[in-house]
Each structure stands twice: as C-alpha cells, then as structure tokens.
C-alpha cells in the first residue's frame, strides 16, 4: 500500500472526470445486461444454447456485455409458437411461425424496462432445426432491437437516479456496521453512465474505504500488541508495517514501530557485544550494521564500533570501515526513500489514467467475489404471461 492519500486522489480524480457518454468499452463504466433464459421459456433443449448465444450477441453488439459489478439487470426471452405446418416430403419439412419475446428487466424486483416481439418464419427437417433456423434469423443490428436495448439502458439509468438516495443510505448503513466490503460493493454497482448517482457513490466510496483502512489499522494495532506480549516481534512488525503518516492511527503505529526498533536494537547490540567479547570482528560488524542511527542504543553501538576500530588499528595497522559502511548504507536508504516519494508524486500527477485502472480493478474484484445472484424466477415468469 502506498498511501491512503494516493488512493483517495485516484478516486476523486475518477469522480471529477466521469461523463454521461463513454469513450471506451469499460465493464465498470457501463451498464451490463446479464443473459438469463428461464427453464420454461418454450425453447427446444437443442436450441437453448443458441438462444443464449444470440442474447449475448445482442448485448455485446450494443456495448452492454461484460462483467460489470451489477448482476441484477437481465436480458431474457421466450418463444411462442404461433403456427406449425408440415409439408409432406420426402423429406418432410416443418414450417414454424414463431414469436420471439425479448425483455430487459430487473431480475430481483421484477421491474420490466423494455420489451420487443419479433415474428419469424422458419423451416427445418424437424422442429428443433426449424427453431435453430428461426434464431439464426434474429439480427443483432436490427433497428428495432437497437431501440429496444437503448430503451432498456435509459430505464436502468433512471432506476439508479431515482433510487440513488436509497443506495447511498444502504451503503452508509453497511459502513456504520463495519461491513465495509459490502458497502463498497453496493457503491461499485452504480455505473459511470449514471452520472448523477455515480458522483455521489464514488464520493461516499472514498469515505468508506478510508473507514475500512482505519478500522483495519486499529485491529492490526491490537494484533501487534498481542504479538509483542508473546515476544513475537517479527509478526508484530508485519502487522503494522504498511501504514503511513497520513492516517489517524499512525501516532500509535509509530510508537509500536519504535518499540520494535528499540527491541531489535537491544538484541543486535547484545549479539554484537557477545561477538566482540570473542574478538570476532566480522560478526561484530554484521550485528552493528543492523542498528539504525536513530535508535536509542546507537550511541552505545558506536562506542563498541570505536573499540573495534582502535583494536584493529593497533593489531594490524589498518582502518576498520564498519561504521563508515553503516553510514553509507543509511545514506543509500535515505536516497531510496526520497526517490520513492518522487515516484509517488509523479503517479499523483498522472492520476486520471491510474484512477480509471484502479476503479476498474476494484469494481470487477468486488463483483467477482460476490455469490451468483439468485433471480426471482416467480416474478420473472409473469413477464411472459
């Protein structure tokens, strides 16, 4: 994790640049229709997959396919047989007149957004082949189908804008209950094309995410203290190593990190003294190099280092460079920190591109982690009767 500020900047930039029209295909940005064919859709089993593929082709051709956050909006259909005639062969031929009913709706509450009926005549050696012939005749770019899909899209945008207050209240309530992931999922369902609601959803998403991270920080502080009580300093450090000064929990984090550093300092100093007692210069130097210059025992470590330096000088007349190495290592580390900060600033200047990418990844991840929506088949059945 870089900084909470960086994440917030990404989200805010994404909000400020949201538009009603899309410049590219983006699963998070657009409304996605999910294909659903009910079991009792009057379709021959052999033709069912073809019908599903045709529905997928329709939404794809109209820019509404993909893996967006929301699974609730459906494109569905049913086929009614208007007439059937048999032409005696050989071979016998079956002529069917079919009515293909297409529906876009809400698979949860049952609201219908758009409908379209297509009458098709088809012929085949048997009923299944006649059905397949009929489905092949459905043109995804037909003007009536295009109008049907556009009407459905418009109604879904109206749905979000009319229910936006409820969506935001639901997310706020989940956040108050510390169900942050669920809250973010609810907010991520709002597509970018619904600008009125989307802006408010993303503004709230920033607050929810910050609350989530701050809450996790407090939980990890508790974990770190428990690890310290168990003398498990490495795990304590892992628990609190990813938090940054821009967070409200950081003062306590800083205190824990200082305690860990002081403990490691004492351990390394003790080992260095033990090695020096045996006049093991290399091992002494290795342990001393683990002690940062800003730790509480550094002055004592420096004294040990001076003793080693004097002993080496007296013994064989050479200069011992351990302390200089420590200082150089620290200088190199500071340069790396400065470079990292420069890199972060550069990234913040390029927030638009990274914001779009970050929002896409977060939204798709939330959607993929959710269980498959169970549609209200009882209500959906009423669409066709």
N, C-alpha and C positions, 0 to 999 in steps of 0.2 A: 504494500500500500504506500503510495507516495505521500500525499497529504490530503486531509479532508477538504481543505480549501480548493485543491486542484479538482477534486471530484465535483464540488459544488459549482465551480466555474464552468465545468463541462456541461452540467445540467442546465445552468442558467443560460449559457450560450445557445444550447439546443432550443430552449423555450423561446428566446428572443428572435430566433430565425425560423420558427415554424410558419408554414404558409398553408393556405387553403388548397393550393394546387401543388402536385408533386413533380419534382424534376427528374426523379428516377424511381425505379422499382425498389420498394423497401418494405419488408414484411411488417415492421413496426409502424411505419408511417401510414400504411394504407389499411383500409378495411378488408378483412379476409372473410370469404364465404367458405364454409366447410360443406363438403358434399355428404348428403345423407339420403339414402333410399330406404324407406320403411319396408319391413318384411312383407307387408300386404299391399305392395304397390302394383299388383296385377301385371307383373313382368315375368316372362318365362325365365327360369333359372339361367339358361344358357345366354340370355340377352342382358342379364342384370349387370354384369361387369362392364359390358359395352355401354349401358346407360350411365353407369357411374363415371366411366371414362369421358362420355360426352358432356356430362355436367362439369367435370373437371376442366375440360377443354373450354367450355363456355366462360367459366370464371377466370381461367388463365388468359383467354383472349381479351377479356375486359379488365385485366390488371387487378383482379381481386382474388387470385390464388395465392398460396404460400403458407407460411407457418406463423401467422400473427399471434398476438397474445390471446385474443378472444376466440373462444371456440363456440360461442353461443349462436352465432348467425349462420343460417343454413341456406343452401340451395338444394331443393328437393324436388321430387316429381312422382307422378303416377301416370299410368297409361290405361285409357279406357278403350275398349273395343266397340266401335260404332256399328260395323258390319263385317260379315265374313262370307265370301263366295268361293265356291270350288269349281274350277274349270277341269273337266274330265280330260285326262291325258290319253295315252301316256306321254310324259309323266303327268300326274295330276298337279295342278297349280292352285295355290291358295291366295286369294286376293283379300287383303285386310284394309279396312279404313279405321285408322286409329286416331284418338285424341290424346296428345301428349300434354299433360298439365305440368307446368313449371311453377315453382313457388319459392320465393325468398322470404324467410321469416326468422323469428326468434325461437330457437329450439327449447328454450327454458320456459318462458311465459306464454308462448304460443301466438304471439302477435304476428300477423301476416303483413309484409311490407310491399310485396309486388307479386303479381300472377301473370302468367301468359299461357294461352292454349294454342297448340299447333295441330292442325289436322293434316294427316299424312296418309296417302295410299301406298301400299307396298305389296309385293308379290314374292312368293317363295315356294319351294317344293313342299314345305311343311310350315306349320305356324311359327316355329322358332326362327326359321330362315326368313320368314316374312317380317317378323319383329325386328330382326337384325337389319334387314333391308330398310325398314322404316326409320330406325335410329340413325343409320348412316346418312339419311336424307336431311337430318337436322343440321342446319348451317350455323356455326358459331358466330359468324359475322352478319347474320340476318338482321335487318334494321329493327324488326320487332323484338328480337332477342336483345339487341343492344339497348333499346329503350327500356325493356323490362329490367335489365341489370342496373341501368343508370337510375331508374326509379327506386329500386331496392337500396342502392347506395345512398341516395338522397334521404330516404326514410330512416336509414340507420344513423346518418349524421344528425337528423332531427331527434332521433331517440336519445343519443348521447347528450345533445344540448338541452333537451327537456328534462333529463334525469341527472344532470351534472351535479346539482346540489346534493342529491341523494348519494351519488358515487363518492363525492368528496367527504360527506359525513360518515359514510361507511368506512372509508379508508382511515379517517381520523379516529374513529372509534376503535378500529383494529390496532392502530398505533398506540392508543392510550392503554390498550390491554397488552401491550408489548408483543403483539402478533405482527411484527414489522414486515416479514416476508409476505404475509397475506395482504397487508395494506399496500405494499409496493406492487404486488400482482394486480390488485384491483385497479390501481392507478395506471399500470402499464397496459391495461386493456384499452384505454382510450387512445384511438389512433390520431395521428398528427393532422389528418384532414379535418377533424372536428376541432378546429382551432379554438373556438370559444371555450370549450371544456378542456381541451388539451393543455392550454396555457396554465389554467388553474391546477390541473392534475400534476403537471411537472413541477410547479412551484411547491406544491404540497409534498411531492416525492422527495425533493431536496431536504425538507424538514424531517420527513420520516426516516430517510437514510441517515441523516445526522443523529437522530434519536437512537436509531438502531446501533450505530457505531459507538455512541457514547454509552449505551447500555452494555454492549459487549465489553467495552473498556472496563466498566465497573466490575463485571463478572470476572474478567481476567485479573484485575487487581486482587480480588478475593482469592482466586486460584494461586496467584503468585505468592501471596502471604502464607497460604497453606503449604506450598512447596518449600518456602523458606523455613517454616516451622519443622518440616521434615528433613531439613538440611539438604534439600534437592535444589541447589542454586541454579543449575543449568536449565531445568524446567521452569523455574521462576522467571529466568531471563527470557525464555521463549514466549512466555505468557504475555509479557508487556513490551516486547521489543519493537512492535510495529506502530506504536502510537507517536503522535507528533505534537509539537508545542502549541498548535492552533486549536487543540481540543481542551475542553474544560476539565477533563480528568487528568491532564498532563502533570500538574504540580505533584499529585500523589504518585503518578508513574515515575516522575523524575526522582522522588525520594526513594522509591523501591530500587530503581536502577543504581542510584548512588550507594545504597546498602549492598547491592550485589557487587558493585565495583570495589567497595571497601573490603568486602569479604574475600574476593578474588585477590585483591592486593595483599592482604594478610597471608593468604595461602601461598602465593607466589614468593612473597618476601621470606616466609618461613622456609620454603624449599631452597631459595637462593642462599640463605644463611647456612642451611644444612650442607649444601654443596660446597660453600666457601670454607666451612669448617674442615672439609676434606681436601681443600685446595684444588677442587675441581673447577678450574677457571671457565671452561666452555659451558658446563651445566649451569654454573652460577650466572653466567651471562645470559643464557637462554631464559632462565626464570626472571631475571631482572628486566628483560625485554618485554615481559608480559605486563609490566606495571606502567600504567599511563602517567604522564607527567602531572595530571591534575588530580591524582588520587591522594588520599590523606597520608599514605605511607611512602610517597615518592621521596621525600627528603631523607628518610631512613634508608631507602633503597639507594639513593645517591651516595650516602655515606659508605655503604657496602661497596658500591662501584668504585669509589675513590680508594678504598683499601685494596681492592683488587688491582687497580691501576698502579698504585705505589708498589705493590708486591711484585707485579710483573716487571715494572721498570727496574727495580732493584735486582730481581733474579736474572733477567737476561737482557736488560737494557733496551727493550722495545716498548713502544707505546701501545697501550690497550685501547681499542677503539669502540668498546661496547657502548659506552654512554653516548658517544657521537652517533652510533648506529641507531640507538633508541630515538635520539632527537631527529635524525633524518627520517626514520620511519614515521614519526609523528608529523613531520613537515609534509611528507608524501600523502599521509592520510588527510591532512587539512586541505591540501590541494584537491584531492579527490572529492571531498565534501563540497568545496567551492564549485567544482565542475558540475557535480550533481545538481546543485542549486541553480546553476546557469542553465543546465539542461531542462529543469523543471520550468524555469521562466520562459524558455523557448517554446516548450509544449503549451504553456498557457497562452502564448501569442497565437498558437495555431489551434485554438480551442474548437473552431467550427467543425473542422474535419474530424477531430478526435471525439467531439461530442456526439456526432451522428453515429460513429462507430461504437462508442460506449453505450449509447442508448439502445442501439440495435442488439448488441450482445446481451445487455441486461434484460431487455424485454423478451427476447427469444428464450433466454435461460429460464426466466420465470415461467413462461408458457410451457416449456418442455418439462419442467419439474412438477407441473400440476397433473393430477389424475385426469383421465379422459372424462369429459363431460358426459353425464347420463341424461339423454334428452327426454323430454316429456312426451313419450310416444302416445299417451292417451289424448293429449291435446293435438298433437301432430296429425293423428288420424282424422280429426274433424276438418282438417284443411281440404280434404278430398271429398267431403260429403255435404 
